[in-house]
């Protein structure tokens, strides 16, 4: 890899069955892999009383370190190792900053435990960085899988930009990781490096390079995410709770609300492409009952839904009207920026919130 030294940063809670396979997939490309384990306070209901994973994620990390880390690349960080009395972190910003301050590579690649890349695509990214040292950030377009490897979720919000994840950042002395949402890295002068030379998710997608996001693969995984989102302050009013899991995931009673930011229309489609080979290995191991606590979602209802001519027709109509939706959202954002500049945006928010309160 020459002068390219990548530090992979991962925050994880209840990362089974993904985390071990993810480490193995990243290992050949890594200068470091720093995994920050534990729960922020809003995830307390899906953590153990000490603030750690309910599954054996932490134990698995320690086993990997002992048995599968010949080059000493893996660093395990918990809240206790950072001086806290237990495994609880304040929020995800703090967890991401914990791996960033330990990063010694010249690139920082943020990874969630259920995010994967094809190895050939990672090699292409490394070659891109070798060819152009001025690149400061790379974003990836996500393929988000739902209920099985043959199905992916798409939707209006995703097509408005929510499917593009900023994940890879140049990293030098003095650089800082500021926020997890959105991922924000600043240079030694405090400049957001996003303003410099970047590669867009759209550009990579034209070359067939994607982030494979297995966000909705297993029922337990989805329930844990919903529990966290329902208690996280930044998600209130945006993401639903366990009711969404029951109505829209376990039973597709609302087939156009299948993405868990369900204020926007979304839908399911058949996926005809391939997956990272490590994911195929993981699914095989699950079938062979190597993870007895992991249950797959049934897929008969998904197959029936995506074969429906009416469902396909509605999706087609939504897609052809997307330019109008994008124009509306653009005008809305432009107006908001104008209102912020002239100082009346807080009053508009006050009036809107008052109206919502009266209506409810």
N, C-alpha and C positions, 0 to 999 in steps of 0.2 A: 504493500500500500504506500510505500515511499514516505513522503512528507505528510500524508493524510493520516491524522491520528484522531479517531472518533471516540468520544465518550458518549455512551448511551445512558440516558437518564430515565429511570422508571419509577413511578410511584404505584404502590399496589396494596390492595386490601382484598382478601378472599380471591386470590388470583388463579385458583385451580379451575379447570385443568390446564390453563394457558401458559402459566409463567415458566415452567420448565422447558417447554417446547420453544418458547420465545427466546430464552437464554441460549439454547442450543443453536437457534437460527442466527442469532446476532454474534455469537462468539468468534467465528472466523474473521469478522469484519471489525472487531472491537479493539481499541486501545484500552478502554475501561468499560465496565458495565456497573453502574451504581444504582442499586435498588433501594428505594426508601419505602419501608413497610410500616403499615399501621393505619389507624383511623383518625380522620379529623372529627371534631365533636359532633358534627351533623350526621356522621355515619355511625354513631354509637350503637344504634339498634341492630346493626349487622356486624358488630365487632364483639369480641369477648370482653369481660369486665376490665381487663388490663389494657384494652385499646388495640389489640392485635387481631389478626385474621381468625375467623371461626374455623376455617378449614386449616389444613396443615401447610399453608403457604410459607410461613416463617421457618418451619422445620425443613421444608423442601429446599429453601434457599441455602440453609446451612449444610444440608446434605450435598447439594450441588457444589458448594464451595469446597467441601472436603473431598469429593469424589470426581468432579467433572471440571475442575478449574486448574489445569496444570500450569498455566501461564500467569496465575494470580491476577486475573482481570476483574473478578467480581468483588465489589465492596458492598456490604450489607449495612444499611443505616436504619436505626429505629429511633424513636423519640428518646428512649433511655440513653442511647449512645451520644445524644446531643445535649444531655444534662437534664432531661425532663424526668419527673417521678414515675411516669408510666408510659404506655405506648401511644397515648393520644397526642395528636398534633392540633394546632389551632385551626388551620385551613390548608387547602392544597397549594396555595402560594408558598407557604412555609416549607412544605414537603419538597416542592420542585426546587426551591432555593437551596435545600439541604444537599441535593445531588450536584447542583451547579457550583457551589463553593468548593466541592471536592474534585471537580473536573480538571484534568490536566491535559486533555486533548486540545487540538486546535479547531475542532468542530464538536458541537453539542447536539446530539440527536435525541429528541424527546420521543419516548415510546410508551404507550399504554399497554397493559398486559395482554389485551385482546386485539392489538394491532400488529399486523405482520406484513412482510414484504417478500417478494420472490428474490432469491439470492442473485439471479442474473440482473435484476433491476437494481439491487444494491451495488453490484459491480459497476453498472452504468453510472450511477450517481457518483461513485468514487472517481471514476474516470472524468466525469464532468468537472468535479472539484479540482482534479489534477490539472486539467486543461485551462482552468480559469480561476486563479486565486482571488479575484476581485468579488466573487460571489459571496454574499453575506447571509443569505437566507434562502431556503427552498421550501415550498409548500407542495402538498400532495393532495390529489383528488381521491376521495374515499369510495370504495365499493363496500356497502354496508349490508351484512348478511343477516337474515331473519328466519329463524326456525329450522334452518338446515343449509347445507352448502349449495343447494340448487336454487335458492331464493334470495333476492335482495330487495331492500326497501328504497324507494325513490319518493320524491315529493317536491312541493312548491318551495318550501324553505330550503331544502337541500340545493335546488337549482338556483336559488337566489344567492348562493355562496356558502351555505352551511356545510356543504360536502367537501370544502377545501380546508385542509388542516395545515397550519404552519408548524413544521416539526424539526427542521434542521437549521442550525445557526452557526455562523462563524464564532469562534471562541478564543479570546486572547486575554492576557493579564489586564485587569481593570474592567472587563466586561461583567455585567450583572444580569441575572434573571430576575425580572421584576414581578410579573404576574403569570399565573397559570391560565387565566381566562381573561383576555386571549393570551396565548403564549407571547411574551414580550421580553426581548433581550436588548439591552442598551450597551453602547460602547463605553470606553473610558472617559468620554466627554459627555455622557448622558444622552447621546443620540440614539433613537430607536433605529436599529440596523435595518429595519424593513424599508427605510427611505433610501437605502443604497441599492446596489445591484442585487436583484433577487431573481429566482426562477419561479414562475407561477405554476400552480397546479394544472391549469389549462394546458400550458406548454408541455409539461411532462405527460399529461394524458394523451396528447397527440402522438407521443412516442410509445404509448402502451404501458406507461409506468404508473402504478396505482398503489395506494395504501389499502390493504385488505383488512376491513374492520369487522370483527365477529362480535358485534355489540349485542345482538339479539339472538344468539345461537341457542342458549339453554334456559329453561324456565327459572332455575335457581339464580342464575346470573342476572336475569331480567328483574326478578323480584328484589334482589339486593340493590340494584341500581335504582329502582323505583323508590325503595325505602330511603335511600340517601337523598335522591332528588326532592322527595316530599318534605325533607327536613332541612335542606340547604337553603339559606336565605336568598341566594342569587337565583334560585329556580322557582321561587314561589310565584304562582300565577302563570308559569311557563310550562312546567312539566307536571304530569298527573301522578297519582299515587297508585296503590295496589289495585284500585278499582279499574284503572286503565289496563293493568296486567290481566285481570280477569276478563274484561269485556273486549279488549282489542288485541291481546296477545294470545292468551290461552284459548279464547273463543273469539273469532273474528266477527263480532256483532256490528262493528263499525269499520268496514273495509277501507274507508278513505281516511282513517285516523290511526294508521299502524305505526307511524313514527311517534316516539313518545313526547315530542313537542307537538301535541295534537291540536293546537290552535290553527295549524296549517294543514291543507289537504296533502295526503300521502297515500302511497299504494305499493303493492307488491308486484314483482315481475320475476319471470323465470331467468335464471342465470345460466348461460351456456358456456362460460369460459372456464378456465382452470384456476387452481389455487396453489399457494406455496406448498411444496411437497411436505413440509413439516406439519401442516394442518391435516393433510391426508393421513399422516402417521398418527396424529393425535386422535382423529376420529376412529381409526382402526383400533387403537388402544382402548377407547371408550366402549366400542362394540364388544371388545374382549373382556370387559368388566374390570379394567385396571383402575377405574375411578368409580367405585360403587355408589358414591353419593351424587354423581352426575347423571341426570335423566335427560334424554333427548325429547324434544317436542314432537308430537304427532304431526304429520304433514298432509293427511288426506284432505283436510279442509282447505289448505293452501292450494293444492293441486286443482281442486274443484273451482276455487275462486278465480285463479289466473287463467283458467280455460273458458270462463264465462264471456260470451260475446258482449253482453251489456257492460261488464266490468272493463273490458278492453276498450269499448266505445267511449266510456266516460273518461278513461285515462287519456285517450287520444284527444278528446276535446280540451282537457286540462292542458295538455302539452302544447297544442296549437295556440292557446290563449296566453302562454307564458310571456311573449313579448309585451302584451298589454299589462300583465302583472308587474313585470320588471320596470316598465315605464312609470306605472303608478308608484311603486316603491321608491324609484329614483326621485320623482317629484316630491314625494313625502319627505325624504331625507334632506333634499335641498331646502325645502321650506323650514324644516326643523333647524337646520344650520343657520338660516337667516334669522329665525326667531331667537336663537341662542345669542347671535351676535348683537342683536338690537335689545336684548335683555328682557323679552316678554315670555320666553319659554317657561319659566317657573309659574307664571300666572296661567298659562294655557294648561299646564299639568294640574294646577290646583282646581281649575274649572272642570277639567275632564274627570278628575278623581271625585270631585263633589257630585258630578252628574252620575257617575257610576254608583256612588254610595246611595243616592236617592233612588236610582232605578232598582237596586237590589233590596 
